[in-house]
Amino acid sequence: MTTPRRAPAAGAAPAAEPEPCTPVTAAMSNSTGQIVPMDEATCYARLADASVGRVAVTMGAVPAVLPVTFCLVDGRIVFRTGSGGPLLDATDGRVVAFEIDDLPVGPAIGDGPGWWVQVVGWARRVTDDGLQAKACAALPWGWQHDGVDVVVAVEPRMVSGRQMVLAEAD
């Protein structure tokens, strides 16, 4: 599939074709590791230690991935959002995906250990007073706060994770 290109402006020289990506070869990478699955307990431990994640939703039939501050409460992922915002509309009563990670970046992207956890589950506005109180006590303030606390909980149905494990040096 080719990417459509804009025509150059009148009188402008046509843009040069970009260089194709260079395939990574063994000689270009120091990585001698592998990607292995994490067990569910390890995934939950990583979720418990994190405070920022990404929730994947559908907004008007268009996928969106948004960062949120969150915590685990009673095995659920909970986060705050504004009472009239699009995130509440996109999550309340819907299936969402949630992701956290700690991945190496930069020129040696495949050369260091890293991991990611993905959760899929039903998201619902929290209406239970007990869960609401626990969530509000534990949660950092969200970025979309509009003065009205609305807490959304994601009830995990599928939890999976992977980690990059480097081989021992000889």
N, C-alpha and C positions, 0 to 999 in steps of 0.2 A: 504494500500500500504506500502510495506516495503522499507526501504532505503538500497541500495546495500552497502555492507561493503567490504573493502579490506582484503585480506588474510593477516595474520600476517607474518612478515618477518621470514625467516628460523631461527629456534632456539628461537624465541620470544614466550612468553606466549600469548595465545589469549586474546584479550581485553574483559573486563567485559562488560556485557550488561548494557547500561545506565538505570538509574532509570526512570520510567515513570513520566510524569508531574503530579504533584499533583493538582487535581481539586480545584478551589477556592470555598470555602464555605462561607456562611454568617458570620460564626464565625471568618473567616480569614480576612475579609474586614470591614472597617468602613463605606463603601460607602452605603448611603441610597438615592442616587440620581437617576437621569434618564438621558437618552440622548434624546434631543428634537431637531427638525429642527429649523434652523435660517431662517428668511425671507431674500429675495434677497438684500434688502437695507443693512441689517446687514452684509451679506456676502461681499458686495462691500466696506462697511466701514472697515472691517477687511483687505481686500485686499489693500485698500488705506493706511493703517497704517503699513503694512509689507514691507520688502525690500528683503527678501530671500524666495524663493519658490522652488518647484520641478516641472520640466516639464517631463511628461511621453511620450516617443516617441517609434517608432520602428526603429531599426537600422539593416538593413539586415535581416528582419523577426524576430529579437530578441528584446523583450521589454527591454527598458532601462529607468531609472529614474535618472535625473541629476539635481543637484542644480544650481540655477541661481539667480543673483541679478536682481531685476525687479522693475517696478513702473506701476501705472495706468496712461494712457494718453488717454483722450477722450473716456473713457470706455473700452479701450483695455489694455491687459497686454502686456507690452513691455520689452524686455531684449536684451542685447548685446551678440554677439558671434563673434568668429573669422571668417574671410572671407572664409577660406578654410577648416573649421572644420567640423567634423561629425554632430555636433548639427545643423548647418545651413542646411545641406543636409537632416537631419531627420525631420526638421520642415517646411521648405519652401513648401507651398502648400499642407500641410497635416493636418489631424485632430490630435490634441494632447490633453492630459489632463494636468492640472496644479493644484497644491495643495499647500496650506499653512496650518500651524497648530500651536497651542500652547497647548501642552499636558503635563500633569504631568508625571514625570518619577520617577523611584526608586521603593522601596518596596511598596509604597502606590499609585501605578499607577492609581487605580480606585477611589481614595479617595479625589481627588481634582477637581476643575472645570477645564475645558479645552474645546477646540473647534477645528474644522477643516473646511476648505472651499475647494471645488473642482470645477474646471471650465473645461468644454470641449468646444473646438472650433477650428476653422480653423486658422492655423499659416501661416503667409506670411512674406517674407522679405519686409521691409518698403521701398517704392520707392517714396512716396509722400514727397516733400521737407518740407512742413509745419509740418507734423507728425514727420518726421526725426529730424527737429530742436527742437521740443518740447521734444521728447524722449531723444535726446542727452543732452539737458539742465537739464533734471530731473533725468536721470539714473546714478547710481553709475557705476564705471568701472566693467566690468565683469571679471570673472576669466579666461576666455578663450580668452582674448584680444590678438590679434597678430599685433597690430599697425593699423589695418584697421577697422573702425567702421562699423559693420553690425548690424542693429537693426531688430529684429523679433517682430511682433505684433500678439497676439492671440485675435481673435474676438470671444468673448464669445457667445456660443449658449445655453449652459446649465450651470447654476450656482446653487450650492447647498451647504449647510453647516449644521453642527450639533454642538451642544454644550452639555456638561455635566453640569447638574444643580443639586446641592446638596440640599437635603431636609433640612428644618429648624430643628434645634435641639429642642427637647421638653424641 
